[in-house]
Amino acid sequence: MDIKKIIYWITTLGVCGMFLFSATMYFTKYDMVKGFFEMLNYPTYIIYPLAILKVLGIAMILWRKSNWLTEWAYAGFFFDAILATAAHENAGHGFGLSHIAIPVILVSYFLGKTVRK
């Protein structure tokens, strides 16, 4: 197996794992997540829709039947990670999972373009 393909699958599963963990937290630990959103001055009504979109994004990245939807899923994950990083930095939380997510998303996205041709 090609090394690019191995790295692609490791990063893709890493992206999916991070966002699945996040979505699971949104569904199962709503009160805790609500407290985080309030602390970061985000509206709490977006918690469940955001969790649903994360699950749908994971499905689109793994399914890859529609290039358009896959592109949107990666874009959504990238912007979610960027905004989460900015919010945590602004709150003074320091280094976290969102910092790791950004390069992993980029590697998965760009390697996916070459590996899946």
C-alpha positions in Angstrom: 0.0 0.0 0.0 1.2 3.5 -0.9 2.4 5.7 2.0 0.2 8.6 0.8 -2.8 6.3 1.0 -1.9 5.2 4.5 -1.4 8.8 5.7 -4.6 9.8 4.0 -6.6 7.1 5.8 -5.0 7.8 9.2 -5.7 11.6 8.9 -9.2 11.0 7.5 -10.1 8.7 10.3 -8.5 11.2 12.7 -10.7 13.9 11.4 -13.8 11.7 11.6 -12.9 10.6 15.1 -12.4 14.1 16.4 -15.7 15.4 15.0 -17.6 12.2 16.1 -16.2 12.7 19.6 -17.4 16.3 19.5 -20.8 15.5 18.2 -21.2 12.7 20.8 -20.3 15.2 23.5 -22.9 17.7 22.1 -25.6 14.9 22.3 -24.7 13.2 25.6 -23.3 16.1 27.7 -25.6 18.9 26.6 -25.5 20.8 29.9 -21.7 20.8 30.0 -21.4 21.9 26.3 -24.1 24.5 26.9 -21.9 25.9 29.7 -18.9 26.1 27.4 -21.0 27.8 24.7 -22.3 30.4 27.2 -18.8 31.0 28.5 -17.5 31.6 25.0 -20.6 33.8 24.2 -22.0 31.5 21.6 -25.7 30.9 21.2 -26.7 27.6 22.7 -29.5 26.9 20.2 -26.9 25.9 17.7 -25.6 22.9 19.7 -27.9 20.2 18.4 -27.9 21.5 14.7 -24.1 21.7 14.9 -23.9 18.1 16.2 -26.2 16.8 13.4 -24.1 18.6 10.8 -20.9 17.1 12.2 -22.4 13.6 11.9 -23.5 14.4 8.3 -20.1 15.8 7.5 -18.4 12.6 8.7 -20.8 10.6 6.5 -20.0 12.7 3.4 -16.2 12.5 3.9 -16.3 8.7 4.2 -19.0 8.2 1.5 -17.4 10.5 -1.1 -20.1 9.9 -3.7 -20.7 13.6 -4.2 -17.6 15.7 -4.7 -19.6 18.9 -4.0 -20.9 17.6 -0.6 -17.4 16.3 0.3 -15.9 19.7 -0.4 -18.6 21.4 1.8 -18.0 18.9 4.6 -14.3 19.6 4.6 -14.9 23.3 4.5 -17.4 23.1 7.3 -14.9 21.1 9.5 -12.1 23.5 8.6 -14.1 26.6 9.6 -15.5 24.9 12.7 -11.9 24.1 13.8 -10.7 27.7 13.0 -13.5 29.3 14.9 -13.2 26.9 17.8 -9.4 27.6 18.0 -10.1 31.4 17.9 -12.7 31.1 20.6 -10.5 29.0 22.9 -7.5 31.3 22.4 -9.7 34.3 23.1 -10.9 32.7 26.3 -7.3 31.9 27.3 -7.7 28.1 27.2 -4.4 27.6 25.3 -3.6 24.6 23.2 -6.4 22.1 22.6 -7.9 19.5 20.2 -9.0 22.2 17.8 -5.3 23.2 17.2 -4.6 19.6 16.2 -7.7 19.4 14.0 -6.7 22.1 11.6 -3.5 20.5 10.1 -5.1 17.0 10.2 -8.1 18.3 8.2 -5.8 20.0 5.7 -3.6 16.9 5.2 -6.7 14.7 4.8 -8.3 17.1 2.3 -5.2 17.6 0.1 -4.0 14.0 0.2 -7.6 12.9 -0.6 -7.5 14.9 -3.9 -4.4 13.0 -5.0 -5.1 9.5 -3.6 -8.7 9.3 -4.8 -8.1 10.2 -8.5 
